[in-house]
Amino acid sequence: MSCDIRQLRYAWWRRFMSLIDTALDRREVFHGGWDLNAVARLREAIEFDIFDVLEAALKRAPTNNHYNMLLKLFPSPQQPWVVTTNYDLIADAAMMNASKGY
C-alpha cells in the first residue's frame, strides 16, 4: 500500500478542526473546564495561526503570474473579479494588489 507523507502530516489537523467544529455546532464542550466561548476562542486562534503560516508561504511564492494575468484581463479602470475554489490565496493576493490602483 502506498501513501503520501503530506497527507499523513496534515490529516490530523483536519480531524482536530472537525472535532472543534462539531463541538461548536452541537454546543457541546470537551471538558467541564471548557465553555463554548473557550472552544470558539481556540478555533479562532488556530485559524489565525494557519492564516499566518499561509501568508508567510505566500510571501515566498516565486511568481507574479496571477497578478500579471489579472492586469491583462482587467485593465484599468476595471476592478478585478474572480471566483476561486477553496483556498486560492495566490489569486486572492493578486486581486488585492491589482485593485490597489483603482
Order of alpha helices (4+ residues) and beta strands (2+ residues): alpha-alpha-alpha-alpha
